[in-house]
Amino acid sequence: MKVVGALIKRNVKCYFKDKAMFITSLITPIILLTLYAVFLYDVYKDSFTMSIPQDLVYDEKLLDGLVGGLLLSSLLAVSTITVSFCANLYMVQDKATKARNDFVIAPVKPYKLAFGYFLATALNGLIISLVATVLGCAYLSFKGWYLSVADVALLLLDVLLLVLLGTSLSSLICYPLTTQGQLSAVGTVISAGYGFICGAYMPLSQYGTGLRNVLTCLPGTYGTSLLRNHALQGVLEEMSAQNFPAEAIEAMKATADCSLEFFGHNVEIWQMYLVLVGAILLFTGLYVLLNYLDAKRLTKAKKVK
């Protein structure tokens, strides 16, 4: 465990000391904040307003809290994954710079090296995501705070699971990469595209049926929906308490992707958790398998020599 601990410490320090990598990992959340502040805030507020009867008198802060919760959930849905990818790129960078050869010569057992990369990535992603959660909650308290203690606890659970999803997926995708060019390509694609396919930039309710069905096959979609449910639960309950029509509340929940359908079938909250946990176990298992096969190949190569 001392070796694994040293590897984790080294990878975490490298990540936070590399200012360029650190800033790059935050580019997508910054873009998302800019999109919401400049373009999307009023759009979503107007779309929610359309679901409310015109003769209903209500506090404008309710809508601000609703849109603020949407922003918080979108920010966390993206940052948990993109930060994990950026943090895990050190695994590729060590191959490209031949630093990994030093660990092999040391010698460090392959499974300890893999374990060190995995846990360091999870820790880096969790630190940044928790900071983003605190900042997002501070913003939400300014716009309209309606979250209960249970909502915040479930929000933190969602963040943890999405960080683990990002860590396992990035470990699996980055493991075969060996060059800086491949590293840059993967980082660019993930940073630019993930927000769209998980429903963070634009809710799935705004997409066509065919594309929506395809995106509901991806585990990240359910992570975004879980965050939306827990970030908006309090304000939706307050709306219900203030006699908002049930139809209006359901329409707002559908607009915000709080309720998802998988090829016409409603997906329950517990099923979303099941998909997330299953995806984490699957990706982690495949990552372990790749490391095992690679270690076995290296052992055979040494015996031949």
N, C-alpha and C positions, 0 to 999 in steps of 0.2 A: 504493500500500500504506500510505502514511502516513495517508491519510484513513480507510481501513478499520481500521488500528491505533488511531486516535483514537476511532472509534466503538465498537470493542470495549472499550477502556479505560473509556469513558464509561458503557457499559451494565453492565459488571461492577461498577464503583464504585457506580452507582445501586442495583444489586441488593443489594449487601452493606451499603450505608448505610441502606436502607429496612428497618428492623427488623421492621415489621409484615409485609411481604412475605416476609422471610427466615424468620420464625417460621411463617407460614402454609404455606410450602413444606415445613416439617418436621412439620406436624400429622399427616399420614398415617403416616409412619414411627413417630411417637410413639404413635399409636393402635394400630399393629400391635404394637409392643413391649408395650404395656399388655395387649392381647388375649392375647398369648402368655404373658406373665408371670402374669396373673390367671386366665385361663380355659383356654387351649389347651395349655399345656405338659404338664400331667398327662394331658390327653386323648390327645395324640399319643404320649406315653410309654406309656400303657396300650394304645393300638392297635398299637404296635410290639411290646410284650410279648406280645400275643396271638398273634403270628406265631412266637414262639420256643417250642420244646418245654419243658414244665414241668420236666423232669428235667435240662435242660442247665445246667451251672454256668458262669457268666460274670461278668465285671467290670461292675458297674452303671454305671461311667463310660462304657462303650461306648454305652449308651442315652442318656446325657446328651449325649455327643458327637453322636449321631445327631439328637436333637431340637434341639441347639444349631446344627448345620449347617442344619437346616430353617429355623430362625429367621433365620440369617444370609442364606440365599438369598432368603427372603421379603422381608426388609428391603431388600435391594439391588434386587430385582425391582420393588418399588413406588417407592422413592426415586429411582431413575434416571429414571423417567418423570414422576412428579409434580413433582419439582424442576425438570425441564426445562420443564414447562408454566408453572410459576410464574415462572421466570426469563424466559420468552419473552413474558409478558404485558406487558412494557414496550413491545413493539412496538405493542400495542393502546393502551396508556396514552398513548403519544406521539401517536397519532391523536386520542384523546379530549381531550387537553389542548392540541392544536394545535402541540405541540412539533415534530412531523414537518414542519410547514410551514416552520419555520426551516431545517431541513436542505435542503429543496427550494429555498428562496430562495438558500442559500449560494453556489452551488448544489452539491449532492452528487449524483452520478450515482445513479439508482435501484438499479443492481445493486450498487454499493458499500454503499449503505444496507442492502439486503437481506442482503448478505454479512456486514456488521457485526453485525446482529441474530442471524444464524444462528450465527456463531462465538462470540459472547459467550454465547449460551444454552448452547452445547456446553461452553464453558469453565466457566461457573457450575455446570452440572450435573455435570461431571466432578470439580470441586473438592469439592462436597458429597458426591458418591458415593464418592470415595476416602476422605474422612474417615469416612463411614459404614462403609466396608470395614475400615478400621483399627480402629474401635471394635468392629465385629462380630467381627473376628478376635481382639481382646483378650478379648471375652466368651467366644468359643469356646475359647481357650486355658485359660480358667478352668474351663469345663464339661468339656472333653475334646478335645484337639488331636490330629488324626490326618492333617492335610493335608501333602502333600509340596510341594516347591518348584514342581513342574509343576502341581499342583492350584491353587496360589495364582496362578501365571502365567495359567492358563486362566480363573480366576475374574476376574482383572483384565481379560482380553480380553472376557469376557462383559459386564462393567460398561461398558467402552468402547463396545461395540456397542449396548447398551441405551440409553446416554446419547445416542448418535447417532440411534437410533430415536425416542427421546423428543423430541429436537431437531427432527428432520425432520417428525414427526407434529404437534408443537405449532406449528411454523412454518406448516404447511399449514392447520391448523384456525384458528389465530389471525389469519392474514393478512386474511381478509374482515371481521373484527370491527372496530367503530369506536367503541363506547361502553363506559363503565364498567360498565353493567348487563350487557351481553353478556360482558364480561371476568369479572365475578363469577360469572355463571351457569356458564361453562365451567370456571372454577377449582373451583367447588363440585362439579360433576358428576364431574370427573376425580379430585379428591381422595377423594370418597366411593365412587366405583364401580370405579376401576381395579383395586384390590386384589382384588375379587371376580372380575372377568372374566379376570384373568391367572393365577388360581390361587394367589395369595399368602396371602390370608386363609384359604382352605379349598382343599386340594388337589382337582384335578379328579376324582380317584378317588372323592371323596365325592359327586359330582354324578350326576344321572341320565344315561343314555346319550345322549338327545337333546340336552340342554344341553351335555354334554361334546363332542359332535360339532360343535356350533356354535362353542364356544370354541376348538377346535383349528384353526379357520379364521383365528384372530387371531394375528399375529406375536408379540405379547407373551407368549403362552402358551409358545412355544418358548424365549423368553429365560428365563423362569422355570425351565423344565425344564433348560436348560443350566446355570444357576446351581445347581440342586439336584444335578445329576450331579457337578459339580466340588466342591461343598461337602461332599458325602456320600461321595465316592469313597474317601477314605482310611479312614474308619471302616468302610465296608462291606468293604473289602479286609482290614482287621484282623479283622473278624468271620469272614470266610472262613478266615483263617489260624488262628483259634481254633476251627475245626471247627463253625461254625454250619451247619446244614443249608442246602443250596442253595435249597430251596423256601422257607425262611424268609427268606433274603436277597432272593430275587425278590419275595416278598410285600411286604417292607418297601420295596423299590424302587418297586413299583407304588403303594403307599400314598403315597409321597412324590413321585409324578409324575416319577421319574427316567426311566421309560419311558412314552412316549406312543403312542397309536394314532390314526390319522387315518382315520375311517370303516372301522375294522377292520384297517387296515394299520399295522404297526409303523414308527415314524419313527426313523431313525438319527440319530446326533449330527451327522454332516456335512450331513444334510438340514435339521436345525434351524438350523445356521449359514447354509445357503443361503437359507432363508426369511427370516431376520433381515436378511442383506445385501440380498436382493432388495427387502424392504419399505423399507429405508433408501433405496436408489436410487430406488424408485418415488415415495416421499413427497417426497424432495428434488427429483426431476425435476418433479413437479407444482407444488412451491413455486416453482421457477425459472420454470416456464411461467406461473404466475399473475403473477409480477413482470414478465415479459416483456410479457404482454398488457396489464397495467396501464400500463407505461411507454409502450407503443405508443399506448394510448388517450390518455394525457396529451399525447403528441407531436402527435397529430391535433387535439386540443382547442386547443393553442397555435397551430397553423397556421391554424385557423379564425378565431381571434381576430386 
